[in-house]
């Protein structure tokens, strides 16, 4: 369990650094395309960090990780099914997952500052909720 705790804390620290680097959502409209692409990369990193935490819990508990082309979505669904995350939390994270998919497969010139602003505004709150749910899981082990 100590090893899991260390890996999760390491991910949390990377997520905190990512969040600290994000501008406020009010400033996104004034950013250049290049700066907006940087914020998009931070949102992508944020979601990847959350996925890494969930994957660490799955591995520590011997749960099968989803695979296949929809494994990112299936990971959220499985986290709910195994009571690692609440359904409402997974719904919030699905917004970040959708953005992650768009960012990975789209063009930086198509980034929408307004859509990104809501994600930037919500990222810290979503992270706090995820931390609370993961911490509950680590304490109880169920």
N, C-alpha and C positions, 0 to 999 in steps of 0.2 A: 504493500500500500504506500510506503514511503516513496518508492520509485515512481509510482503513478502521481503522487502528490507533487513531486519535483517536476515531472514532465508537464503537468497541468499548469503549475505555477510559472514555468518557463514560457508556455504559450500565453498565459495571462499577461506576463510582462511585455511580450512582443505586441499583443493586442493593445495594451495601454499606451505603448510608444506610438503605435499606429494612430490611435485616437488622438493623442496629443499633437500629432503632426497635421491633423485635419483642420482646415479653416472653419470658421463658423458658417453655417448654412446661409446667412445673410450676405456673405461676400461672394458666393459662387457666380452670380451673374456678371461680376466685374472681372472674372478671371479670363486669361487668354486660353486658347485651345490647348496649348501645351500644359498650362497650369491645371486646367480642368481634367486633362488626361492623368495628371499626377494625383489629383483627388480621387479619380476613378480607380487608379491603381491602389490607393490606400483603402478604399471601400472593398476592393477585391481581396486585399490582404486581410482585412478585418474578417470577412466571411471565411476565408481559408483558415484563419486562426481558430474560429469557432468550430469549424469542421474538424480541425486537428484535435481539439479538446474532446469532442464527441468520439472521435475514433480512438483516442487514448482510453476512454472509459470502456468502449466496446472491447478493445483488446485486453484490458485488465480483467474484464469480467468473462472473457471467453465467448463473447457474442460474435456471431458471424457478421462480417462487414458486407454490406450490399456490393454487388459488382454489376457490370454491364453499363450500357450507355446512359442510364438514368440513375446511376448510383448516388449522385449528389442529392437528388430529390428523395430517393429511397432511404438514404441515411437519416434524413429528418423524420420521415414516416416511421422508421424503425426506432428512432430515439423516443418518439411518442409511445409507440407500442410497448417498449421496454421500460416506460415510465422514467426515462432519463430527463426528458423535457416535457413540459405541458403542451397541450395542443395549441394554445394561444401563443406560446413562445415560438413554436415551430411555424405558425402562420406569420409571425413577425419576421422570422428568419427567412421565410420563403421569398420575401421581397428582396432581401439581400442576395439570395441565391439567384433570383431572376436577373438582377443587375450583374452579378458575377458572370452569368452565362452570356448576357449581352456584351459585356466588356471583353470577354474572352473571344467572342466570335464576330464582333462588330468593328466599327471604325471609330477612332477617337473624334473625328469630325462630326459624328452623329450623336455625341453626348449631349444630354439635355440637362442644363444646370438646375432647372426647376425640379425635375424628377430626382436628381442627385441630392438636392437640398433637403428633401424630406428624409432621405436615408442618412445623410450627415447629421441632421437634427436628432434622429432617433437612435443612432448607433450606440451612444453611451448608455442610454436607458436599456436598450436591448441587451447590451453586454452585462449590465448589472443584474438583470433578470436571469440571464444564462448562468452567470456565476453563482447566483443564489441556488438555482436548481441543480447545478453540478455539485456544489458544496453539500447540499442536502443529500445527494446521492452518495458522495464520498463518505459522509458521516454515517449514514445508515446502511450503506452497502446493499440496498434493495432496489 
